[in-house]
Amino acid sequence: MNQADLKARYDAVMMNAFGVPKRVFARGEGIHLWDTDGNRYTDLLSGLAVNALGHAHPGVTTAVAGQLDQLGHVSNFFASEPQIRLAERLAAFTGVEPTRVFFTNSGTEANEAAFKLTRLTGRTKVVVMEGSFHGRTMGALALTSNPKYREPFEPLPGEVFFVPFGDESALRAAVDNRTAAILLETVQGENGVVPAPEGFLAAARRIADDAGALLWIDEVQTGLGRCGDYLAHRADGITADLITMAKALGNGFPIGACLATGRAAELLHPGQHGTTFGGNPVAAAAGNAVLDALESGVLENARATGAWLVRALGELSHPQILEVRGRGMLLGIVLREEIAARVSDDALDAGWVINAPRPSVLRVAPPLIATPEDLAGFVDALPALLDGHG
């Protein structure tokens, strides 16, 4: 069935939460996608930084199929070996003992779990960054700064205070002995790929310690190789009390995790939180397969290819490009004019999947398996796409 017919069927039955889909895709392989009309695209967005290993990755496919054939679901009254093994591997990334893991189905659910954990400190104030995005459920939405997302659903859970991202003085002024946690991202992906200024994470760690508060770092988009390391904040020499992750962890299979370290690891007790599907054997098998791939050279490839892409985009010296910012394989191409949405649409028509998180920013987040040879065509095509809207 063609694109037009499928879009009409979509419009007839789907809630209007996302608008009209730009394409209806039929299959994917590696860094490529095909729509139902047979057109091929190079995926430079990875399903919003989810498909770190590309599409139909054989390791993930084999792990998921094999686990389904053996044991699919048992509820969290029980456990499975893949779940325990995945938790052990994630805990090892934090640099802190003890570390305990709560599995979820998504990033917003991981943030909901962490939000509840902050309340178990006996404090209720959370200090969050302007420009943040932490999810769309009510708790996570309370922690997300964009008024467009927040206002239709207010009143939201309270005692959340926003400070400018990267402003150490404002953060210190906002944190006091009523503060349960400081929450931040190492790179604000939805705000246009804005990295934390150098030294800001370390300052946040000091400020949290001085106030007896938790430092909570949202690694949902930045973790598991996207920024070149298993956890982006660990590359900065920082440890966190709460860490949330999802996206790349299942390479498309729904799984997230909330990690609590040190004293925070002991906060949650039976009956205080739960999940039906979180950490089921199939999701855990997908997560273990992703970590296997990252350990077998994908992480190193992501670092090398990300560095090449930054250089190649910079060497274009196009007058419309003000800067290329980000870390690893999470990059924002900052434009002189607010033309990003139109450029993104034209790129899609030309076979390149990117998006525009802000009016003047293009986000590029290719699968971590991509090579410079895979991405060179996009770099070559970008000047003409920009010239079309100059």
N, C-alpha and C positions, 0 to 999 in steps of 0.2 A: 504494500500500500504506500502511496506517495506521501510526501511531507504535508501537503495541504490537507489531505483527508485525515491524516493522523492528528494534526493540530486541531482540526474541527472536532474530532472525537474527544481530544483532551479538554477542549474548552467546554464541552457539553457535560463533563462529569467531574472535573477536578475543581476544587476550591480555588478561587482567584488569589492565591497567596504569592504567586511568582510572576504573574503576567503571562503573556504568550511565550511559549518556549521558542528559543532562537533556532533550534534544530531538534529533530527526533533522531537519535542515534540508534544504530542497529548492532554494532559490534566494535570491539577495539582489540588491538594487538600492539604490544610494546608502547611506543609513543604516538601511535596513530589511532584515529577513530574513523568510522564510516557511517554516514547517515543512511536512511532507508531508501534514498534515491541512488545510492552507490558512490556518493562523493567522498573523497578521502580528506582528512584533516590531520594536521600535526598538533597534538595536544600540548600546549604550553601553559596550561592551568592546572592540570592533574586533578580535575574535579574539586577545585578549591584546596589544593595542596594535600589531597587524600591519596591519589594513586602514585605514591612515591616510587613504586616499582613498575609503573606503567600498567597497561591493561593486559588481562589474561596471563599474568605472570605464572609460569609453570610451577614454581615452588609453592606459591599460595594456593593455586588451583588444586594441586595434588594434595596439599595438607588439608584443605577444607573438605574435599571429596572423600579423602580417606577417613577423616574424623567423623563425618556424617555417616559413613558406612559402618562405623564402630560404635559411636555414642554421640548423640546430638544434643541432648538436654536432660538435666536432672534436677534443676532448681538449686538454689543456694542453701537448702537444707543439707546438701551433700557437696562433695568436691570432686574434681577430676585432676589427673596428673598434668595435663597440658595447662590448666589454670594455675596450678602451684608453680610449675616451671616458669611460666611467663612472669608471674609475680616476682619470683626470685631474680630473674634477669633484669626486670625493670628496677627493682630495689637496688641492684648493684650500681646503677647509673648515678644515684643521688650523692654518693660520697658520705653518707651519714648512716650510722647504725644506732638504733633500729630504724628500718623503713618498713611501713606496712601499706598494702595496696587495697583499694576498693575499686572493683571493675564496674564499668557502666557501659551504656550503648552509644554514647556520643560525648562530644566536648561540653555541651551545655549541661548534661547530666553530671559530668565530672565536676564542673564548677558548682552545681547545686550541692553536691556532696561536700565539697570544700567549704562552701558558705555555711552549711549546717555545722561543720566541724569548728568553724570560728566561734559559733555561739556557745560551744561547749567549753570555751575558755572562761566563761563567766562574764565576758565583755561582749558588747554588741555593736561597737563602732567599727566600720571598715573604711579605709582610705584608699581610693581608686584613682586612676589616672584619667584626665581628660583625653578624649580620642580613643578610649578603650572600647573593645568589643569582647564580650564574654558569653554571649548566647541569647536566646530568645524566650526561654522559659521564665516564669515570673521572678524567681530569685536571681538567675543569671542576668536578666534584663535590668534588674535594679542596679547591677554592677556595670552596666553598659552605658556610656555617656551620651550617645547620640539622642537628642530630644525627639527626633522623628520616630525612632523605635519605641521610646519610653512613654511619651505623652498619651497615646491612645489607651494605655493600660494602667495608668496611675489611678489610685495610689499603689505604689510598689513597696516591697519590704524596705523599712527605713534605716536610718542611721548609716547611710552610705554618703561619703563626702568625696568630692572630686577636686583634684589639684592638677596644675599643669604638668604634663609629662616631661620629665627631665629637669624640673625645677626643685633642686635640693632644699632650698630655703623654704619654699612653700610646703614641701612635704614635711619637713621638720616642724613647722608651725602647726600643721594639721594633726600631727600624731601626738597623743597624750596617753595618760594612764587609763583611759577608757577605751583605747583602741585595741580591738581584737586582732586585726591583721592589716597589713599593707598588701594591696594586690596590683600587679603590673605584668605586662608582657615585655619580653626582651626586644621584640619588633612588633609594632602595631600594624598588623597586616591589613585589616579593614579600614584603617585610617589613612591608607595610602603608602604602606610599607615604610614606616617611620621607626628606625632603630633607636633604642635608648642611647642617650649621649654617653660618651666614655666616662666611667666612674659612677654613673647614676645607680647602677645595681648595687655596687659596693656601699654607696651612701644609704640606699634603702635598707640594706642589711644592718648597718650600724644604727640607723634610726629605729628600726624595729627592735633591735636588742636593747637599746637605751630605754625604750618604753615598755619592755616586756611583752611586745606584740609579736605575732607571727608574720613571717615574710612568705607570701603566697605568690608563686610565679605561674602564670598561664602559659604553658608550652603546647597548647592544642595545635597551633599552626606551625610553630617554630621548631618543635622537637622532632626527634627520630630522623635526623639527617637533613631536614629541610634547610637548616642554617649551617650545615657542615659538621655538626656534632650530635651525639645522642640527645643531649639537653643543652640548649644554647647558653643558658646561664652558667653551666658548669665550665664552659670554655672561658668565661670571665672570672673564674676562680671563686664563684659564689656558691654557697649552699642555701637551700630553701627549706622552710618548714612544711609547706604544702606545695605540691606540683600537680598540675592537671595536664592531661594529654589525651589525644584521640587521633583524628584524621589519618595520618600515615600508619598508625599502629595496626590497622587491619587491611590496608591497601584496598579499601572499598567495602570490606566486611565491617558492619557496625560494631565498634568497640572503642571504649574510652577507659581512662583510669585516673583515679585520684590517689596520689602518693602522699603519705604523711611521714615525717621524719622526726627523730628525737622525741621530745616531750609531746609533740602533736600526734605521734604514732599511737599513743595510748589514750587518746580522747574518746574514741568511738567505742560504744559497748553494745551488746546484743539488744535488738529491738529499737535502736535509735535511728536506723536507716535501713534501706533494703532495695532490692532490684530483682525482677523476675528473670530477665535474660542476661543481665550483666555478667561477663566472664564465663559464659557457658563454654563447653568443650570446643565447639566449632570456632567461636570467636577467638578463643585462646590459641587454637591451632593456627589460625590466620596470623595472629600476633607473633607467635614463635617463628613462623615461616618468614615474616618480614624481618625479624631480628637476625635470622640466619643469613638472609641476603645482605643486610647491612654489614654484617661481620665478614662477608666474603668478598669485599671490595667495592660495594656500592657507595659506602660512605666516602671513600677516597675519591671515587669518580665524581661524586657530587661536589666536593671541594674544588677539584681541578676544573671541572666544567663551569661551575659557578664563577670562578675567578676569570676564566676565559671569556665568559659572556659579559661580565662587567667591562673588561678591556675592549671587547669588540664593539659594544654599544657606545662606549666612550670615544672610540676612534672614529665613529661616524661623524663627529663634530657637526651634527645637524643643528641649525639655528633654533629649531623647535624644542630640542632636548636641553633642559636646564641642568639636570643631574641624573645619575643612576644611583639609587640608594638601596640598602638592604644588606642581607647577609646570605652567603651560600647560594642556594637556588631559590631564594625568595627575594625578588627584585622589584623595585618600583621605578619606572621611567617617568620622571617628572617633566611635564611639558610646559611651555611658555603660555599656552592658551588652554581654555577649558573645552578641549575637543576630544578628550579621551574616549567618551562613549561612542562617538562617531568613528573614530579610528578603530576601536575594538570591533565594531560591526563590519567595517570594511575589511579588517583582517580576517574575520570569520568567513566572509564571502570569498576571500583569497585562499582560504584553507588553513588559517592559523587561529587556534583557540587561545585567546587571552581575555582579560576583563579590565574594567575601569572602576576600581574601588572609590575613586574620587574624580571629580570633573577634569582635573588636569594630571591624573596619574594612571598609567597603564601598569597592571600587575602581570609579571611573568614568573611562573612557578612550574617549570617543566618537571617531568618525572626525573628522579635522581639517577636513572640509568641513561639519560640522554648524554650524547657526546657533542663536542664542538661541531662535528660534521652534521649531526642531526639539526643543529640550531643555526648553522651558518646561513641557510636559506632565509630564515626569518630576519636575521640581521641585515641581509642584502635587500629584503623587501621593505623594511621599515621606512626608509627615507621616502619612497614613493607614497606609502600610506599616509605619512605625515604631510607630505606636500599637497595631498588632495584636500587638506582642510586648512592650509596656511592663510 
